[in-house]
Amino acid sequence: MPIYEYACTSCDHDFELLRPMSRMDEPTPCPECSSKAKRQISMFASYSIGAEGTISPVGGGGCCGGSCGGGACSTGF
Ligand SMILES: [Zn+2]
């Protein structure tokens, strides 16, 4: 399952959560205050970090959009 990043709309706490892709846009309760937290655009999903520390964008729709079936995607598990 991919990791998504969420930010609380009430207390600004941000955290990461393992969720199925089908539910990634659903609000989730904040672990700090139980208010609704919305999904953030995660660096982990949007960028890949190369062996030399270089960061390169991965597509436009995030990771696991169909091009990561070969095992290259580290967030796909
Ligand atoms: Zn909160």
N, CA, C, O and the ligand as a Tripos MOL2 file, in Angstrom:
@<TRIPOS>MOLECULE
protein
  309   307    78     0     0
PROTEIN
NO_CHARGES

@<TRIPOS>ATOM
      1 N           0.8390   -1.2060    0.0000 N.3       1 MET1
      2 CA          0.0000    0.0000    0.0000 C.3       1 MET1
      3 C           0.8740    1.2560    0.0000 C.2       1 MET1
      4 O           1.9000    1.3050    0.6770 O.2       1 MET1
      5 N           0.4710    2.2380   -0.7410 N.am      2 PRO2
      6 CA          1.2370    3.4880   -0.7650 C.3       2 PRO2
      7 C           1.0620    4.2980    0.5150 C.2       2 PRO2
      8 O           0.0520    4.1800    1.2100 O.2       2 PRO2
      9 N           2.0550    5.1150    0.8100 N.am      3 ILE3
     10 CA          1.9770    6.0170    1.9580 C.3       3 ILE3
     11 C           1.5050    7.3840    1.4850 C.2       3 ILE3
     12 O           2.0390    7.9290    0.5190 O.2       3 ILE3
     13 N           0.5180    7.9290    2.1530 N.am      4 TYR4
     14 CA          0.0470    9.2670    1.8280 C.3       4 TYR4
     15 C           0.2640   10.1820    3.0220 C.2       4 TYR4
     16 O           0.3200    9.7440    4.1710 O.2       4 TYR4
     17 N           0.3830   11.4630    2.7120 N.am      5 GLU5
     18 CA          0.6440   12.4370    3.7560 C.3       5 GLU5
     19 C          -0.6200   13.2520    3.9710 C.2       5 GLU5
     20 O          -1.2500   13.7080    3.0170 O.2       5 GLU5
     21 N          -0.9830   13.4290    5.2360 N.am      6 TYR6
     22 CA         -2.1940   14.1630    5.5780 C.3       6 TYR6
     23 C          -1.8600   15.3300    6.5050 C.2       6 TYR6
     24 O          -0.9160   15.2670    7.2920 O.2       6 TYR6
     25 N          -2.6420   16.3760    6.3960 N.am      7 ALA7
     26 CA         -2.4640   17.5230    7.2870 C.3       7 ALA7
     27 C          -3.8080   17.8550    7.9160 C.2       7 ALA7
     28 O          -4.8270   17.9520    7.2310 O.2       7 ALA7
     29 N          -3.7910   18.0270    9.2290 N.am      8 CYS8
     30 CA         -5.0130   18.3440    9.9490 C.3       8 CYS8
     31 C          -5.4710   19.7660    9.6310 C.2       8 CYS8
     32 O          -4.6670   20.6980    9.6230 O.2       8 CYS8
     33 N          -6.7600   19.9220    9.3720 N.am      9 THR9
     34 CA         -7.2810   21.2530    9.0580 C.3       9 THR9
     35 C          -7.4950   22.0690   10.3200 C.2       9 THR9
     36 O          -7.7080   23.2790   10.2470 O.2       9 THR9
     37 N          -7.4420   21.4250   11.4670 N.am     10 SER10
     38 CA         -7.7190   22.1070   12.7230 C.3      10 SER10
     39 C          -6.4450   22.5000   13.4750 C.2      10 SER10
     40 O          -6.2940   23.6540   13.8770 O.2      10 SER10
     41 N          -5.5320   21.5490   13.6650 N.am     11 CYS11
     42 CA         -4.3420   21.8410   14.4830 C.3      11 CYS11
     43 C          -3.0540   21.8680   13.6550 C.2      11 CYS11
     44 O          -1.9700   22.0920   14.1930 O.2      11 CYS11
     45 N          -3.1790   21.6390   12.3420 N.am     12 ASP12
     46 CA         -2.0250   21.7010   11.4420 C.3      12 ASP12
     47 C          -1.0270   20.5660   11.6100 C.2      12 ASP12
     48 O           0.0570   20.5900   11.0270 O.2      12 ASP12
     49 N          -1.3880   19.5950   12.3890 N.am     13 HIS13
     50 CA         -0.5180   18.4310   12.5380 C.3      13 HIS13
     51 C          -0.4740   17.6640   11.2130 C.2      13 HIS13
     52 O          -1.5110   17.4320   10.5900 O.2      13 HIS13
     53 N           0.7270   17.2750   10.7880 N.am     14 ASP14
     54 CA          0.7780   16.4470    9.5850 C.3      14 ASP14
     55 C           1.4150   15.0960    9.8860 C.2      14 ASP14
     56 O           2.3070   14.9720   10.7240 O.2      14 ASP14
     57 N           0.9250   14.0980    9.1740 N.am     15 PHE15
     58 CA          1.3360   12.7260    9.4570 C.3      15 PHE15
     59 C           1.1960   11.8990    8.1900 C.2      15 PHE15
     60 O           0.5720   12.3140    7.2130 O.2      15 PHE15
     61 N           1.7930   10.7210    8.2370 N.am     16 GLU16
     62 CA          1.7190    9.8310    7.0840 C.3      16 GLU16
     63 C           0.8750    8.6190    7.4200 C.2      16 GLU16
     64 O           0.8030    8.1820    8.5680 O.2      16 GLU16
     65 N           0.2390    8.0910    6.3930 N.am     17 LEU17
     66 CA         -0.6860    6.9900    6.6180 C.3      17 LEU17
     67 C          -0.6460    6.0390    5.4280 C.2      17 LEU17
     68 O          -0.6270    6.4580    4.2700 O.2      17 LEU17
     69 N          -0.6340    4.7500    5.7450 N.am     18 LEU18
     70 CA         -0.7550    3.7440    4.6990 C.3      18 LEU18
     71 C          -2.2240    3.5460    4.3560 C.2      18 LEU18
     72 O          -3.0300    3.2020    5.2210 O.2      18 LEU18
     73 N          -2.5680    3.7640    3.0970 N.am     19 ARG19
     74 CA         -3.9610    3.5860    2.7010 C.3      19 ARG19
     75 C          -4.0350    3.0090    1.2960 C.2      19 ARG19
     76 O          -3.1240    3.1870    0.4870 O.2      19 ARG19
     77 N          -5.1150    2.3260    1.0230 N.am     20 PRO20
     78 CA         -5.3260    1.9100   -0.3720 C.3      20 PRO20
     79 C          -5.5730    3.1230   -1.2570 C.2      20 PRO20
     80 O          -6.1360    4.1230   -0.8120 O.2      20 PRO20
     81 N          -5.1500    3.0280   -2.5060 N.am     21 MET21
     82 CA         -5.2850    4.1700   -3.4110 C.3      21 MET21
     83 C          -6.7270    4.6240   -3.5630 C.2      21 MET21
     84 O          -6.9970    5.8090   -3.7610 O.2      21 MET21
     85 N          -7.6470    3.6780   -3.4700 N.am     22 SER22
     86 CA         -9.0540    4.0040   -3.6780 C.3      22 SER22
     87 C          -9.5990    4.9170   -2.5820 C.2      22 SER22
     88 O         -10.6400    5.5520   -2.7550 O.2      22 SER22
     89 N          -8.8930    4.9790   -1.4560 N.am     23 ARG23
     90 CA         -9.3930    5.7890   -0.3390 C.3      23 ARG23
     91 C          -8.4760    6.9590   -0.0130 C.2      23 ARG23
     92 O          -8.6410    7.6040    1.0220 O.2      23 ARG23
     93 N          -7.5160    7.2390   -0.8810 N.am     24 MET24
     94 CA         -6.4950    8.2190   -0.5350 C.3      24 MET24
     95 C          -7.0440    9.6320   -0.3570 C.2      24 MET24
     96 O          -6.4610   10.4330    0.3740 O.2      24 MET24
     97 N          -8.1550    9.9460   -1.0140 N.am     25 ASP25
     98 CA         -8.6950   11.3020   -0.9240 C.3      25 ASP25
     99 C          -9.7460   11.4600    0.1670 C.2      25 ASP25
    100 O         -10.2750   12.5530    0.3750 O.2      25 ASP25
    101 N         -10.0440   10.3790    0.8550 N.am     26 GLU26
    102 CA        -11.0050   10.4940    1.9490 C.3      26 GLU26
    103 C         -10.3500   11.1720    3.1470 C.2      26 GLU26
    104 O          -9.1990   10.8800    3.4690 O.2      26 GLU26
    105 N         -11.0680   12.0680    3.8060 N.am     27 PRO27
    106 CA        -10.5280   12.6650    5.0260 C.3      27 PRO27
    107 C         -10.3070   11.5870    6.0910 C.2      27 PRO27
    108 O         -11.0500   10.6100    6.1690 O.2      27 PRO27
    109 N          -9.2900   11.7840    6.8890 N.am     28 THR28
    110 CA         -8.9840   10.8170    7.9360 C.3      28 THR28
    111 C          -8.8370   11.5490    9.2620 C.2      28 THR28
    112 O          -8.4240   12.7080    9.2760 O.2      28 THR28
    113 N          -9.1650   10.9030   10.3710 N.am     29 PRO29
    114 CA         -9.0870   11.6110   11.6530 C.3      29 PRO29
    115 C          -7.6500   11.9350   12.0460 C.2      29 PRO29
    116 O          -6.7550   11.1010   11.9080 O.2      29 PRO29
    117 N          -7.4420   13.1380   12.5300 N.am     30 CYS30
    118 CA         -6.1350   13.5500   13.0180 C.3      30 CYS30
    119 C          -5.8010   12.7790   14.3000 C.2      30 CYS30
    120 O          -6.6430   12.6870   15.1930 O.2      30 CYS30
    121 N          -4.5900   12.2270   14.4040 N.am     31 PRO31
    122 CA         -4.2050   11.4880   15.6080 C.3      31 PRO31
    123 C          -4.0610   12.3820   16.8370 C.2      31 PRO31
    124 O          -4.0720   11.8930   17.9670 O.2      31 PRO31
    125 N          -3.9270   13.6710   16.6230 N.am     32 GLU32
    126 CA         -3.7430   14.5980   17.7380 C.3      32 GLU32
    127 C          -5.0610   15.1030   18.3020 C.2      32 GLU32
    128 O          -5.2500   15.1460   19.5180 O.2      32 GLU32
    129 N          -5.9770   15.4880   17.4080 N.am     33 CYS33
    130 CA         -7.1850   16.1550   17.8840 C.3      33 CYS33
    131 C          -8.4640   15.5510   17.3180 C.2      33 CYS33
    132 O          -9.5620   16.0120   17.6280 O.2      33 CYS33
    133 N          -8.3220   14.5140   16.4820 N.am     34 SER34
    134 CA         -9.4640   13.8020   15.9170 C.3      34 SER34
    135 C         -10.2970   14.6230   14.9400 C.2      34 SER34
    136 O         -11.3770   14.1920   14.5360 O.2      34 SER34
    137 N          -9.8100   15.7970   14.5580 N.am     35 SER35
    138 CA        -10.4720   16.5250   13.4950 C.3      35 SER35
    139 C         -10.1290   15.8830   12.1550 C.2      35 SER35
    140 O          -9.2900   14.9860   12.0700 O.2      35 SER35
    141 N         -10.7880   16.3590   11.1300 N.am     36 LYS36
    142 CA        -10.5260   15.7920    9.8130 C.3      36 LYS36
    143 C          -9.2150   16.3170    9.2470 C.2      36 LYS36
    144 O          -8.9330   17.5140    9.3030 O.2      36 LYS36
    145 N          -8.4170   15.3980    8.6980 N.am     37 ALA37
    146 CA         -7.1800   15.7760    8.0410 C.3      37 ALA37
    147 C          -7.2990   15.4710    6.5570 C.2      37 ALA37
    148 O          -7.8490   14.4450    6.1580 O.2      37 ALA37
    149 N          -6.7780   16.3740    5.7560 N.am     38 LYS38
    150 CA         -6.8470   16.2010    4.3140 C.3      38 LYS38
    151 C          -5.5130   15.7480    3.7440 C.2      38 LYS38
    152 O          -4.4530   16.0030    4.3140 O.2      38 LYS38
    153 N          -5.5910   15.0800    2.6220 N.am     39 ARG39
    154 CA         -4.3770   14.5500    2.0070 C.3      39 ARG39
    155 C          -3.5080   15.6660    1.4530 C.2      39 ARG39
    156 O          -3.9990   16.6120    0.8380 O.2      39 ARG39
    157 N          -2.2140   15.5380    1.6810 N.am     40 GLN40
    158 CA         -1.2310   16.4440    1.1170 C.3      40 GLN40
    159 C          -0.6270   15.7910   -0.1130 C.2      40 GLN40
    160 O          -0.6770   14.5720   -0.2790 O.2      40 GLN40
    161 N          -0.0540   16.6280   -0.9750 N.am     41 ILE41
    162 CA          0.7540   16.0620   -2.0450 C.3      41 ILE41
    163 C           2.0920   15.6570   -1.4460 C.2      41 ILE41
    164 O           2.8650   16.4980   -0.9880 O.2      41 ILE41
    165 N           2.3480   14.3730   -1.4590 N.am     42 SER42
    166 CA          3.5260   13.8570   -0.7760 C.3      42 SER42
    167 C           4.7640   13.8980   -1.6620 C.2      42 SER42
    168 O           4.7070   13.5990   -2.8550 O.2      42 SER42
    169 N           5.8610   14.2690   -1.0630 N.am     43 MET43
    170 CA          7.1360   14.2290   -1.7710 C.3      43 MET43
    171 C           7.4730   12.8030   -2.1850 C.2      43 MET43
    172 O           8.0680   12.5730   -3.2380 O.2      43 MET43
    173 N           7.0910   11.8640   -1.3580 N.am     44 PHE44
    174 CA          7.4350   10.4740   -1.6250 C.3      44 PHE44
    175 C           6.7350    9.9520   -2.8690 C.2      44 PHE44
    176 O           7.2780    9.1290   -3.6060 O.2      44 PHE44
    177 N           5.5300   10.4400   -3.0880 N.am     45 ALA45
    178 CA          4.7690    9.9520   -4.2240 C.3      45 ALA45
    179 C           5.1030   10.7100   -5.4910 C.2      45 ALA45
    180 O           4.9630   10.1800   -6.5930 O.2      45 ALA45
    181 N           5.5480   11.9570   -5.3360 N.am     46 SER46
    182 CA          5.7150   12.8060   -6.5040 C.3      46 SER46
    183 C           7.1420   12.8250   -7.0420 C.2      46 SER46
    184 O           7.3770   13.2070   -8.1880 O.2      46 SER46
    185 N           8.0830   12.4150   -6.2130 N.am     47 TYR47
    186 CA          9.4680   12.5010   -6.6340 C.3      47 TYR47
    187 C          10.2030   11.1990   -6.3260 C.2      47 TYR47
    188 O           9.8530   10.4650   -5.4020 O.2      47 TYR47
    189 N          11.2090   10.9470   -7.1120 N.am     48 SER48
    190 CA         12.0800    9.8310   -6.7860 C.3      48 SER48
    191 C          13.4850   10.3740   -6.5390 C.2      48 SER48
    192 O          13.9610   11.2480   -7.2640 O.2      48 SER48
    193 N          14.1330    9.8540   -5.5240 N.am     49 ILE49
    194 CA         15.4710   10.3170   -5.1850 C.3      49 ILE49
    195 C          16.4920    9.3150   -5.7040 C.2      49 ILE49
    196 O          16.4830    8.1440   -5.3230 O.2      49 ILE49
    197 N          17.3600    9.7840   -6.5670 N.am     50 GLY50
    198 CA         18.3350    8.9150   -7.1980 C.3      50 GLY50
    199 C          19.4610    8.5340   -6.2650 C.2      50 GLY50
    200 O          19.5380    9.0150   -5.1340 O.2      50 GLY50
    201 N          20.3300    7.6700   -6.7430 N.am     51 ALA51
    202 CA         21.4260    7.1650   -5.9290 C.3      51 ALA51
    203 C          22.3940    8.2710   -5.5390 C.2      51 ALA51
    204 O          23.0670    8.1790   -4.5120 O.2      51 ALA51
    205 N          22.4620    9.3030   -6.3460 N.am     52 GLU52
    206 CA         23.3910   10.3830   -6.0560 C.3      52 GLU52
    207 C          22.7240   11.5420   -5.3180 C.2      52 GLU52
    208 O          23.3120   12.6120   -5.1590 O.2      52 GLU52
    209 N          21.5070   11.3160   -4.8790 N.am     53 GLY53
    210 CA         20.8180   12.3560   -4.1420 C.3      53 GLY53
    211 C          20.0590   13.3210   -5.0120 C.2      53 GLY53
    212 O          19.5350   14.3220   -4.5240 O.2      53 GLY53
    213 N          19.9920   13.0370   -6.2870 N.am     54 THR54
    214 CA         19.2420   13.9110   -7.1790 C.3      54 THR54
    215 C          17.7520   13.5980   -7.0960 C.2      54 THR54
    216 O          17.3550   12.4380   -6.9880 O.2      54 THR54
    217 N          16.9530   14.6230   -7.1470 N.am     55 ILE55
    218 CA         15.5140   14.4430   -7.0670 C.3      55 ILE55
    219 C          14.8990   14.7210   -8.4340 C.2      55 ILE55
    220 O          15.1080   15.7830   -9.0190 O.2      55 ILE55
    221 N          14.1460   13.7620   -8.9260 N.am     56 SER56
    222 CA         13.5250   13.9660  -10.2300 C.3      56 SER56
    223 C          12.0360   13.6920  -10.1420 C.2      56 SER56
    224 O          11.6100   12.7350   -9.4950 O.2      56 SER56
    225 N          11.2480   14.5300  -10.7900 N.am     57 PRO57
    226 CA          9.7930   14.3440  -10.7740 C.3      57 PRO57
    227 C           9.3960   13.0540  -11.4790 C.2      57 PRO57
    228 O          10.0190   12.6470  -12.4600 O.2      57 PRO57
    229 N           8.3660   12.4310  -10.9700 N.am     58 VAL58
    230 CA          7.8730   11.2070  -11.5860 C.3      58 VAL58
    231 C           6.4890   11.4600  -12.1500 C.2      58 VAL58
    232 O           5.5060   11.4830  -11.4090 O.2      58 VAL58
    233 N           6.4100   11.6460  -13.4300 N.am     59 GLY59
    234 CA          5.1340   11.7900  -14.0990 C.3      59 GLY59
    235 C           4.3070   12.9480  -13.5670 C.2      59 GLY59
    236 O           4.8300   13.8200  -12.8740 O.2      59 GLY59
    237 N           3.0350   12.9610  -13.8820 N.am     60 GLY60
    238 CA          2.1820   14.0350  -13.4290 C.3      60 GLY60
    239 C           1.1270   13.5490  -12.4570 C.2      60 GLY60
    240 O           0.6190   14.3270  -11.6500 O.2      60 GLY60
    241 N           0.7960   12.2850  -12.5250 N.am     61 GLY61
    242 CA         -0.2880   11.7610  -11.6990 C.3      61 GLY61
    243 C           0.2000   11.0410  -10.4700 C.2      61 GLY61
    244 O          -0.5520   10.2770   -9.8650 O.2      61 GLY61
    245 N           1.4130   11.2580  -10.0930 N.am     62 GLY62
    246 CA          1.9340   10.5750   -8.9240 C.3      62 GLY62
    247 C           2.4000    9.1710   -9.2590 C.2      62 GLY62
    248 O           2.3390    8.7280  -10.4050 O.2      62 GLY62
    249 N           2.8570    8.5010   -8.2490 N.am     63 CYS63
    250 CA          3.4250    7.1740   -8.4430 C.3      63 CYS63
    251 C           2.3260    6.1260   -8.5960 C.2      63 CYS63
    252 O           1.1620    6.3810   -8.2870 O.2      63 CYS63
    253 N           2.7030    4.9780   -9.0640 N.am     64 CYS64
    254 CA          1.8060    3.8320   -9.1490 C.3      64 CYS64
    255 C           0.6150    4.0850  -10.0690 C.2      64 CYS64
    256 O          -0.4300    3.4530   -9.9190 O.2      64 CYS64
    257 N           0.7650    4.9960  -11.0090 N.am     65 GLY65
    258 CA         -0.3230    5.2560  -11.9440 C.3      65 GLY65
    259 C          -0.3460    4.2690  -13.0850 C.2      65 GLY65
    260 O          -1.1150    4.4320  -14.0330 O.2      65 GLY65
    261 N           0.4710    3.2650  -13.0090 N.am     66 GLY66
    262 CA          0.4790    2.2570  -14.0550 C.3      66 GLY66
    263 C           1.8680    2.0060  -14.6070 C.2      66 GLY66
    264 O           2.1120    0.9980  -15.2700 O.2      66 GLY66
    265 N           2.7880    2.9390  -14.3250 N.am     67 SER67
    266 CA          4.1270    2.7950  -14.8860 C.3      67 SER67
    267 C           5.0940    2.1490  -13.9020 C.2      67 SER67
    268 O           6.2750    1.9860  -14.2090 O.2      67 SER67
    269 N           4.6110    1.7880  -12.7440 N.am     68 CYS68
    270 CA          5.5080    1.2690  -11.7110 C.3      68 CYS68
    271 C           5.3300   -0.2290  -11.5000 C.2      68 CYS68
    272 O           5.7020   -0.7560  -10.4510 O.2      68 CYS68
    273 N           4.7780   -0.9010  -12.4630 N.am     69 GLY69
    274 CA          4.5220   -2.3320  -12.2860 C.3      69 GLY69
    275 C           5.7680   -3.1840  -12.2690 C.2      69 GLY69
    276 O           5.7290   -4.3390  -11.8460 O.2      69 GLY69
    277 N           6.8750   -2.6240  -12.7270 N.am     70 GLY70
    278 CA          8.0830   -3.4160  -12.8320 C.3      70 GLY70
    279 C           8.8880   -3.5150  -11.5570 C.2      70 GLY70
    280 O           9.9650   -4.1120  -11.5470 O.2      70 GLY70
    281 N           8.3810   -2.9360  -10.4780 N.am     71 GLY71
    282 CA          9.0870   -3.0190   -9.2140 C.3      71 GLY71
    283 C           9.9820   -1.8360   -8.9540 C.2      71 GLY71
    284 O          10.7080   -1.8190   -7.9600 O.2      71 GLY71
    285 N           9.9470   -0.8290   -9.8370 N.am     72 ALA72
    286 CA         10.7960    0.3420   -9.6590 C.3      72 ALA72
    287 C          10.2300    1.3010   -8.6350 C.2      72 ALA72
    288 O          10.9320    2.1800   -8.1340 O.2      72 ALA72
    289 N           8.9720    1.1300   -8.3300 N.am     73 CYS73
    290 CA          8.3090    2.0660   -7.4310 C.3      73 CYS73
    291 C           8.4850    1.6290   -5.9830 C.2      73 CYS73
    292 O           8.0330    0.5500   -5.5990 O.2      73 CYS73
    293 N           9.1370    2.4590   -5.1820 N.am     74 SER74
    294 CA          9.4260    2.0620   -3.8190 C.3      74 SER74
    295 C           8.2260    2.2390   -2.8930 C.2      74 SER74
    296 O           8.2310    1.7290   -1.7720 O.2      74 SER74
    297 N           7.2040    2.9530   -3.3470 N.am     75 THR75
    298 CA          6.0500    3.1680   -2.4920 C.3      75 THR75
    299 C           4.9310    2.1970   -2.8100 C.2      75 THR75
    300 O           3.8830    2.2260   -2.1640 O.2      75 THR75
    301 N           5.1340    1.3470   -3.7840 N.am     76 GLY76
    302 CA          4.0370    0.4640   -4.2060 C.3      76 GLY76
    303 C           3.8820   -0.7640   -3.3600 C.2      76 GLY76
    304 O           2.7950   -1.3390   -3.3020 O.2      76 GLY76
    305 N           4.9280   -1.1820   -2.7070 N.am     77 PHE77
    306 CA          4.9310   -2.4120   -1.9200 C.3      77 PHE77
    307 C           4.3260   -3.6040   -2.6630 C.2      77 PHE77
    308 O           4.2650   -4.7050   -2.1180 O.2      77 PHE77
    309 ZN         -5.3860   17.8520   14.4820 Zn       78 ZN78
@<TRIPOS>BOND
     1     1     2 1
     2     2     3 1
     3     3     4 2
     4     3     5 am
     5     5     6 1
     6     6     7 1
     7     7     8 2
     8     7     9 am
     9     9    10 1
    10    10    11 1
    11    11    12 2
    12    11    13 am
    13    13    14 1
    14    14    15 1
    15    15    16 2
    16    15    17 am
    17    17    18 1
    18    18    19 1
    19    19    20 2
    20    19    21 am
    21    21    22 1
    22    22    23 1
    23    23    24 2
    24    23    25 am
    25    25    26 1
    26    26    27 1
    27    27    28 2
    28    27    29 am
    29    29    30 1
    30    30    31 1
    31    31    32 2
    32    31    33 am
    33    33    34 1
    34    34    35 1
    35    35    36 2
    36    35    37 am
    37    37    38 1
    38    38    39 1
    39    39    40 2
    40    39    41 am
    41    41    42 1
    42    42    43 1
    43    43    44 2
    44    43    45 am
    45    45    46 1
    46    46    47 1
    47    47    48 2
    48    47    49 am
    49    49    50 1
    50    50    51 1
    51    51    52 2
    52    51    53 am
    53    53    54 1
    54    54    55 1
    55    55    56 2
    56    55    57 am
    57    57    58 1
    58    58    59 1
    59    59    60 2
    60    59    61 am
    61    61    62 1
    62    62    63 1
    63    63    64 2
    64    63    65 am
    65    65    66 1
    66    66    67 1
    67    67    68 2
    68    67    69 am
    69    69    70 1
    70    70    71 1
    71    71    72 2
    72    71    73 am
    73    73    74 1
    74    74    75 1
    75    75    76 2
    76    75    77 am
    77    77    78 1
    78    78    79 1
    79    79    80 2
    80    79    81 am
    81    81    82 1
    82    82    83 1
    83    83    84 2
    84    83    85 am
    85    85    86 1
    86    86    87 1
    87    87    88 2
    88    87    89 am
    89    89    90 1
    90    90    91 1
    91    91    92 2
    92    91    93 am
    93    93    94 1
    94    94    95 1
    95    95    96 2
    96    95    97 am
    97    97    98 1
    98    98    99 1
    99    99   100 2
   100    99   101 am
   101   101   102 1
   102   102   103 1
   103   103   104 2
   104   103   105 am
   105   105   106 1
   106   106   107 1
   107   107   108 2
   108   107   109 am
   109   109   110 1
   110   110   111 1
   111   111   112 2
   112   111   113 am
   113   113   114 1
   114   114   115 1
   115   115   116 2
   116   115   117 am
   117   117   118 1
   118   118   119 1
   119   119   120 2
   120   119   121 am
   121   121   122 1
   122   122   123 1
   123   123   124 2
   124   123   125 am
   125   125   126 1
   126   126   127 1
   127   127   128 2
   128   127   129 am
   129   129   130 1
   130   130   131 1
   131   131   132 2
   132   131   133 am
   133   133   134 1
   134   134   135 1
   135   135   136 2
   136   135   137 am
   137   137   138 1
   138   138   139 1
   139   139   140 2
   140   139   141 am
   141   141   142 1
   142   142   143 1
   143   143   144 2
   144   143   145 am
   145   145   146 1
   146   146   147 1
   147   147   148 2
   148   147   149 am
   149   149   150 1
   150   150   151 1
   151   151   152 2
   152   151   153 am
   153   153   154 1
   154   154   155 1
   155   155   156 2
   156   155   157 am
   157   157   158 1
   158   158   159 1
   159   159   160 2
   160   159   161 am
   161   161   162 1
   162   162   163 1
   163   163   164 2
   164   163   165 am
   165   165   166 1
   166   166   167 1
   167   167   168 2
   168   167   169 am
   169   169   170 1
   170   170   171 1
   171   171   172 2
   172   171   173 am
   173   173   174 1
   174   174   175 1
   175   175   176 2
   176   175   177 am
   177   177   178 1
   178   178   179 1
   179   179   180 2
   180   179   181 am
   181   181   182 1
   182   182   183 1
   183   183   184 2
   184   183   185 am
   185   185   186 1
   186   186   187 1
   187   187   188 2
   188   187   189 am
   189   189   190 1
   190   190   191 1
   191   191   192 2
   192   191   193 am
   193   193   194 1
   194   194   195 1
   195   195   196 2
   196   195   197 am
   197   197   198 1
   198   198   199 1
   199   199   200 2
   200   199   201 am
   201   201   202 1
   202   202   203 1
   203   203   204 2
   204   203   205 am
   205   205   206 1
   206   206   207 1
   207   207   208 2
   208   207   209 am
   209   209   210 1
   210   210   211 1
   211   211   212 2
   212   211   213 am
   213   213   214 1
   214   214   215 1
   215   215   216 2
   216   215   217 am
   217   217   218 1
   218   218   219 1
   219   219   220 2
   220   219   221 am
   221   221   222 1
   222   222   223 1
   223   223   224 2
   224   223   225 am
   225   225   226 1
   226   226   227 1
   227   227   228 2
   228   227   229 am
   229   229   230 1
   230   230   231 1
   231   231   232 2
   232   231   233 am
   233   233   234 1
   234   234   235 1
   235   235   236 2
   236   235   237 am
   237   237   238 1
   238   238   239 1
   239   239   240 2
   240   239   241 am
   241   241   242 1
   242   242   243 1
   243   243   244 2
   244   243   245 am
   245   245   246 1
   246   246   247 1
   247   247   248 2
   248   247   249 am
   249   249   250 1
   250   250   251 1
   251   251   252 2
   252   251   253 am
   253   253   254 1
   254   254   255 1
   255   255   256 2
   256   255   257 am
   257   257   258 1
   258   258   259 1
   259   259   260 2
   260   259   261 am
   261   261   262 1
   262   262   263 1
   263   263   264 2
   264   263   265 am
   265   265   266 1
   266   266   267 1
   267   267   268 2
   268   267   269 am
   269   269   270 1
   270   270   271 1
   271   271   272 2
   272   271   273 am
   273   273   274 1
   274   274   275 1
   275   275   276 2
   276   275   277 am
   277   277   278 1
   278   278   279 1
   279   279   280 2
   280   279   281 am
   281   281   282 1
   282   282   283 1
   283   283   284 2
   284   283   285 am
   285   285   286 1
   286   286   287 1
   287   287   288 2
   288   287   289 am
   289   289   290 1
   290   290   291 1
   291   291   292 2
   292   291   293 am
   293   293   294 1
   294   294   295 1
   295   295   296 2
   296   295   297 am
   297   297   298 1
   298   298   299 1
   299   299   300 2
   300   299   301 am
   301   301   302 1
   302   302   303 1
   303   303   304 2
   304   303   305 am
   305   305   306 1
   306   306   307 1
   307   307   308 2
@<TRIPOS>SUBSTRUCTURE
     1 MET1         2 RESIDUE 1 A MET
     2 PRO2         6 RESIDUE 1 A PRO
     3 ILE3        10 RESIDUE 1 A ILE
     4 TYR4        14 RESIDUE 1 A TYR
     5 GLU5        18 RESIDUE 1 A GLU
     6 TYR6        22 RESIDUE 1 A TYR
     7 ALA7        26 RESIDUE 1 A ALA
     8 CYS8        30 RESIDUE 1 A CYS
     9 THR9        34 RESIDUE 1 A THR
    10 SER10       38 RESIDUE 1 A SER
    11 CYS11       42 RESIDUE 1 A CYS
    12 ASP12       46 RESIDUE 1 A ASP
    13 HIS13       50 RESIDUE 1 A HIS
    14 ASP14       54 RESIDUE 1 A ASP
    15 PHE15       58 RESIDUE 1 A PHE
    16 GLU16       62 RESIDUE 1 A GLU
    17 LEU17       66 RESIDUE 1 A LEU
    18 LEU18       70 RESIDUE 1 A LEU
    19 ARG19       74 RESIDUE 1 A ARG
    20 PRO20       78 RESIDUE 1 A PRO
    21 MET21       82 RESIDUE 1 A MET
    22 SER22       86 RESIDUE 1 A SER
    23 ARG23       90 RESIDUE 1 A ARG
    24 MET24       94 RESIDUE 1 A MET
    25 ASP25       98 RESIDUE 1 A ASP
    26 GLU26      102 RESIDUE 1 A GLU
    27 PRO27      106 RESIDUE 1 A PRO
    28 THR28      110 RESIDUE 1 A THR
    29 PRO29      114 RESIDUE 1 A PRO
    30 CYS30      118 RESIDUE 1 A CYS
    31 PRO31      122 RESIDUE 1 A PRO
    32 GLU32      126 RESIDUE 1 A GLU
    33 CYS33      130 RESIDUE 1 A CYS
    34 SER34      134 RESIDUE 1 A SER
    35 SER35      138 RESIDUE 1 A SER
    36 LYS36      142 RESIDUE 1 A LYS
    37 ALA37      146 RESIDUE 1 A ALA
    38 LYS38      150 RESIDUE 1 A LYS
    39 ARG39      154 RESIDUE 1 A ARG
    40 GLN40      158 RESIDUE 1 A GLN
    41 ILE41      162 RESIDUE 1 A ILE
    42 SER42      166 RESIDUE 1 A SER
    43 MET43      170 RESIDUE 1 A MET
    44 PHE44      174 RESIDUE 1 A PHE
    45 ALA45      178 RESIDUE 1 A ALA
    46 SER46      182 RESIDUE 1 A SER
    47 TYR47      186 RESIDUE 1 A TYR
    48 SER48      190 RESIDUE 1 A SER
    49 ILE49      194 RESIDUE 1 A ILE
    50 GLY50      198 RESIDUE 1 A GLY
    51 ALA51      202 RESIDUE 1 A ALA
    52 GLU52      206 RESIDUE 1 A GLU
    53 GLY53      210 RESIDUE 1 A GLY
    54 THR54      214 RESIDUE 1 A THR
    55 ILE55      218 RESIDUE 1 A ILE
    56 SER56      222 RESIDUE 1 A SER
    57 PRO57      226 RESIDUE 1 A PRO
    58 VAL58      230 RESIDUE 1 A VAL
    59 GLY59      234 RESIDUE 1 A GLY
    60 GLY60      238 RESIDUE 1 A GLY
    61 GLY61      242 RESIDUE 1 A GLY
    62 GLY62      246 RESIDUE 1 A GLY
    63 CYS63      250 RESIDUE 1 A CYS
    64 CYS64      254 RESIDUE 1 A CYS
    65 GLY65      258 RESIDUE 1 A GLY
    66 GLY66      262 RESIDUE 1 A GLY
    67 SER67      266 RESIDUE 1 A SER
    68 CYS68      270 RESIDUE 1 A CYS
    69 GLY69      274 RESIDUE 1 A GLY
    70 GLY70      278 RESIDUE 1 A GLY
    71 GLY71      282 RESIDUE 1 A GLY
    72 ALA72      286 RESIDUE 1 A ALA
    73 CYS73      290 RESIDUE 1 A CYS
    74 SER74      294 RESIDUE 1 A SER
    75 THR75      298 RESIDUE 1 A THR
    76 GLY76      302 RESIDUE 1 A GLY
    77 PHE77      306 RESIDUE 1 A PHE
    78 ZN78       309 GROUP 0 **** ****
